[in-house]
Amino acid sequence: MEAMNSFGSYGYRFSDSKLQKIAQIWSLGWEEQTSSLYDWDGTSRIDTGKFIFQYTISGKGAIEIDGKMHTLAPGQAFIVNIPGNYRYFLPEDSDKWEFIYLTLYGDVVEYYWNMIQDKAGNILYFQPDAVPITELLELLKLASNRNISNAHQASGYAYLFTMELFHYCSTLEQNLTQWPDEMIEAAMYAKNHYAEDIGPDDMAASSGMSRYHFTRQFKKLANQTPIQYLTDIRINKAKELLQNTKYSAEDIAKSIGYRNSNYYNKVFKKVTGMTPGQYKKSIVLKK
């Protein structure tokens, strides 16, 4: 329940012409490419009128735009239109390129995509906790659980992502301190595997660093320890489930990587100052 496999691609072909004009999802996914056959030429694609956002998680990719080459390391994303004078591919000096992507279409998307490119360019930097990345990860979870089921719902998600991306670029958050590749890989590992029985050792392993060195570097960068970071992800997900579902405490505990509801209740109270039941009642009162 509420789990997400790392890799997968999802396509949507909704027929509502009015929503297609506004904003709509064409495809999204989480992929790892290891072959030089991965090579897309923006001048020859037939799926015209689409707009791509692609964010690197690990490894390295490359994109050539108007004859200028750009390396795409972890934390970097590109934003382009179809068609366009660009080519993105797995470069010869890279053994893999792991990324998440979202392809949208619609007049609203086109308008803001062009504004973003005019203001910030085609290459953008995002910390792992940047809102557009968090929104895309949530979309991937919804897609993997088959919870994007109709045109209105998908259009709303497409519009929301577009607005969040535009706001992010408008406030120039991409100029914040860049995280090292290893830290991005560890943070994204936690975001993707929080529903499993993982801990700081697993985050350190995903970064390729020793536990001691990883913990020191992560705390300096994120202002919290790896376990605090992982716990925040889990408790924030628990809050979301408490607000939007009727799952039992045991179900929520298992869906966020805790073995039982007793431990989940204990951690939730330590972090929020109230039990899950008290939190849910406070939400109801606010409504």
C-alpha positions as CSV (number, residue, x, y, z in Angstrom):
1,M,0.0,0.0,0.0
2,E,1.2,3.5,-0.9
3,A,4.5,2.0,-2.2
4,M,6.3,3.0,-5.4
5,N,8.7,1.0,-7.5
6,S,11.7,3.0,-8.5
7,F,11.4,2.6,-12.2
8,G,8.3,2.8,-14.4
9,S,6.8,5.0,-17.2
10,Y,3.2,6.0,-17.4
11,G,1.3,7.5,-20.4
12,Y,-2.1,9.2,-20.4
13,R,-4.4,9.8,-23.4
14,F,-7.5,11.7,-22.1
15,S,-10.0,12.8,-24.7
16,D,-11.4,16.0,-23.1
17,S,-10.5,18.7,-25.6
18,K,-11.2,21.6,-23.3
19,L,-8.8,20.3,-20.6
20,Q,-6.3,19.5,-23.3
21,K,-6.2,23.1,-24.2
22,I,-5.5,24.2,-20.6
23,A,-3.0,21.8,-19.1
24,Q,-2.8,18.0,-19.2
25,I,-0.4,15.1,-18.5
26,W,1.1,13.2,-21.5
27,S,3.6,11.0,-19.7
28,L,5.8,10.7,-16.6
29,G,8.3,8.2,-15.2
30,W,11.4,7.2,-13.3
31,E,14.0,5.7,-15.6
32,E,17.6,4.5,-15.6
33,Q,19.3,4.5,-19.0
34,T,22.6,2.7,-19.5
35,S,22.7,2.4,-23.3
36,S,24.0,4.9,-25.9
37,L,20.8,4.1,-27.8
38,Y,19.1,6.5,-25.4
39,D,19.2,9.6,-27.7
40,W,16.4,12.0,-28.4
41,D,16.5,14.7,-31.1
42,G,14.1,17.5,-30.5
43,T,14.0,18.5,-34.2
44,S,12.6,15.2,-35.4
45,R,10.1,14.1,-32.7
46,I,6.6,13.5,-33.9
47,D,4.9,14.2,-30.5
48,T,4.8,17.9,-31.1
49,G,3.1,20.4,-28.8
50,K,4.5,18.8,-25.7
51,F,6.7,20.2,-22.9
52,I,9.3,18.2,-21.0
53,F,10.8,18.5,-17.5
54,Q,13.6,16.0,-16.7
55,Y,15.5,15.9,-13.4
56,T,18.7,13.9,-12.8
57,I,18.9,11.7,-9.7
58,S,22.1,9.8,-10.3
59,G,24.7,9.2,-12.9
60,K,25.1,11.8,-15.7
61,G,23.3,12.8,-18.8
62,A,23.9,15.5,-21.5
63,I,21.8,17.9,-23.6
64,E,22.9,19.9,-26.5
65,I,20.8,23.1,-27.0
66,D,21.4,25.4,-30.0
67,G,24.8,23.9,-30.4
68,K,25.9,24.3,-26.8
69,M,26.6,21.2,-24.7
70,H,25.3,20.9,-21.1
71,T,26.2,18.2,-18.6
72,L,23.2,17.0,-16.4
73,A,24.5,15.9,-13.0
74,P,22.3,15.0,-10.0
75,G,20.2,17.9,-9.0
76,Q,20.1,19.4,-12.5
77,A,17.1,19.4,-14.7
78,F,16.3,20.5,-18.2
79,I,13.1,22.1,-19.5
80,V,12.4,22.0,-23.3
81,N,9.5,22.2,-25.8
82,I,8.7,19.7,-28.6
83,P,9.9,20.4,-31.2
84,G,13.1,22.3,-30.5
85,N,16.7,22.6,-31.5
86,Y,18.2,20.2,-28.9
87,R,19.3,16.7,-28.4
88,Y,19.5,14.9,-25.0
89,F,21.3,11.6,-24.6
90,L,23.5,9.3,-22.4
91,P,27.1,10.6,-23.0
92,E,30.0,8.2,-23.7
93,D,31.7,9.0,-20.4
94,S,28.6,8.0,-18.3
95,D,27.7,4.5,-17.5
96,K,24.1,5.4,-16.4
97,W,21.6,8.3,-16.2
98,E,18.8,8.0,-13.6
99,F,16.1,10.6,-13.8
100,I,12.5,11.4,-13.3
101,Y,10.5,13.2,-15.9
102,L,7.1,14.8,-16.7
103,T,5.8,15.6,-20.1
104,L,2.8,18.0,-20.3
105,Y,0.8,19.8,-22.9
106,G,-1.8,22.6,-23.2
107,D,-1.9,26.4,-23.7
108,V,-1.2,27.2,-20.1
109,V,1.8,24.9,-19.9
110,E,3.2,26.4,-23.1
111,Y,2.8,30.0,-21.8
112,Y,4.6,29.3,-18.6
113,W,7.2,27.0,-20.1
114,N,8.3,29.7,-22.4
115,M,8.3,32.3,-19.6
116,I,10.5,30.0,-17.5
117,Q,13.0,29.5,-20.3
118,D,13.1,33.2,-21.1
119,K,13.8,34.0,-17.4
120,A,15.9,31.1,-16.1
121,G,17.1,29.2,-19.2
122,N,16.8,25.6,-20.1
123,I,19.0,24.2,-17.3
124,L,17.7,24.4,-13.8
125,Y,19.1,23.3,-10.4
126,F,16.9,21.8,-7.7
127,Q,17.6,20.6,-4.2
128,P,15.9,17.3,-3.4
129,D,13.3,19.0,-1.2
130,A,12.4,21.7,-3.8
131,V,8.6,21.8,-4.2
132,P,8.6,20.9,-8.0
133,I,10.6,17.7,-7.2
134,T,8.4,16.8,-4.3
135,E,5.3,17.3,-6.5
136,L,6.7,15.1,-9.2
137,L,7.5,12.4,-6.8
138,E,4.0,12.5,-5.5
139,L,2.6,12.3,-9.0
140,L,4.8,9.2,-9.6
141,K,3.4,7.6,-6.5
142,L,-0.1,8.3,-7.7
143,A,0.7,6.9,-11.2
144,S,2.3,3.8,-9.8
145,N,-0.8,3.1,-7.6
146,R,-3.1,3.8,-10.6
147,N,-4.6,6.8,-8.8
148,I,-4.6,9.2,-11.8
149,S,-7.9,8.0,-13.3
150,N,-9.6,10.9,-15.1
151,A,-9.0,13.9,-17.3
152,H,-10.0,16.5,-14.7
153,Q,-7.8,15.1,-12.0
154,A,-4.8,14.8,-14.4
155,S,-5.4,18.4,-15.7
156,G,-5.4,19.7,-12.1
157,Y,-2.0,18.0,-11.4
158,A,-0.5,19.3,-14.6
159,Y,-1.7,22.9,-13.8
160,L,-0.4,22.6,-10.2
161,F,3.1,21.4,-11.3
162,T,3.3,24.1,-13.9
163,M,2.5,26.8,-11.3
164,E,4.9,25.4,-8.7
165,L,7.7,25.2,-11.3
166,F,7.0,28.8,-12.4
167,H,7.0,30.0,-8.8
168,Y,10.2,28.2,-8.0
169,C,12.0,29.8,-11.0
170,S,10.5,33.2,-10.3
171,T,11.9,33.2,-6.8
172,L,15.3,32.1,-8.2
173,E,15.6,29.2,-5.7
174,Q,17.8,27.4,-8.2
175,N,20.7,29.6,-7.1
176,L,20.7,28.0,-3.6
177,T,23.7,26.0,-2.5
178,Q,24.1,23.0,-4.7
179,W,24.1,19.6,-3.0
180,P,26.9,17.2,-3.8
181,D,25.8,14.3,-6.1
182,E,26.2,11.7,-3.3
183,M,23.8,13.7,-1.0
184,I,21.2,14.0,-3.7
185,E,21.3,10.3,-4.4
186,A,20.9,9.6,-0.6
187,A,18.0,12.0,-0.2
188,M,16.2,10.7,-3.3
189,Y,16.8,7.1,-2.0
190,A,15.1,8.0,1.2
191,K,12.2,9.7,-0.6
192,N,11.7,6.6,-2.8
193,H,12.2,3.9,-0.2
194,Y,10.7,5.4,3.0
195,A,7.9,2.8,2.9
196,E,10.6,0.0,3.4
197,D,12.6,-1.0,6.4
198,I,15.5,1.4,5.7
199,G,17.7,3.6,7.9
200,P,20.8,5.8,7.8
201,D,23.0,2.8,6.9
202,D,21.0,2.3,3.7
203,M,21.1,6.1,2.9
204,A,24.9,6.0,3.4
205,A,25.3,3.0,1.2
206,S,23.3,4.6,-1.6
207,S,25.7,7.6,-1.5
208,G,28.8,5.3,-1.7
209,M,30.2,6.9,1.5
210,S,31.0,5.5,4.9
211,R,28.3,5.9,7.5
212,Y,30.4,8.2,9.6
213,H,31.5,10.5,6.8
214,F,28.0,10.5,5.2
215,T,26.3,11.5,8.5
216,R,28.7,14.4,9.1
217,Q,28.3,15.7,5.6
218,F,24.6,15.2,5.4
219,K,24.0,17.0,8.7
220,K,26.2,19.9,7.6
221,L,24.2,20.2,4.4
222,A,20.6,19.5,5.5
223,N,20.9,20.9,9.1
224,Q,19.5,17.6,10.4
225,T,20.8,14.0,10.7
226,P,19.9,11.4,8.1
227,I,17.5,9.7,10.5
228,Q,15.8,13.0,11.2
229,Y,15.5,13.6,7.5
230,L,14.0,10.1,6.9
231,T,11.6,10.5,9.9
232,D,10.3,13.8,8.6
233,I,9.5,12.2,5.2
234,R,7.6,9.4,7.0
235,I,5.7,11.6,9.4
236,N,4.7,14.1,6.7
237,K,3.4,11.1,4.7
238,A,1.5,9.9,7.8
239,K,-0.1,13.4,8.2
240,E,-1.2,13.2,4.5
241,L,-2.8,9.8,5.0
242,L,-4.5,10.9,8.2
243,Q,-6.0,13.9,6.4
244,N,-7.1,12.1,3.3
245,T,-7.7,8.4,4.1
246,K,-9.4,6.2,6.6
247,Y,-6.5,3.8,7.0
248,S,-5.9,2.2,10.4
249,A,-2.9,3.1,12.5
250,E,-1.4,-0.3,11.6
251,D,-1.9,0.3,7.9
252,I,-0.3,3.7,8.1
253,A,2.6,2.4,10.1
254,K,3.4,-0.2,7.5
255,S,3.0,2.2,4.6
256,I,5.7,4.5,6.0
257,G,8.2,1.9,6.9
258,Y,7.5,1.2,10.6
259,R,7.0,-2.4,11.8
260,N,4.0,-1.7,14.0
261,S,1.5,1.0,15.1
262,N,3.0,1.3,18.6
263,Y,6.3,2.5,17.3
264,Y,4.6,4.7,14.7
265,N,2.5,6.3,17.5
266,K,5.6,7.0,19.6
267,V,7.6,8.6,16.8
268,F,4.6,10.6,15.6
269,K,4.0,12.1,19.1
270,K,7.7,12.8,19.5
271,V,7.8,14.8,16.3
272,T,4.5,16.6,16.4
273,G,3.7,16.8,20.1
274,M,0.4,14.9,19.7
275,T,-0.7,11.4,18.9
276,P,-2.0,10.5,15.4
277,G,-5.5,10.4,16.8
278,Q,-5.2,13.9,18.3
279,Y,-3.7,15.2,15.1
280,K,-6.6,13.8,13.1
281,K,-9.2,15.4,15.5
282,S,-7.4,18.7,15.1
283,I,-7.8,18.5,11.3
284,V,-11.5,17.8,11.7
285,L,-12.0,20.7,14.0
286,K,-10.2,23.1,11.6
287,K,-12.5,22.0,8.8
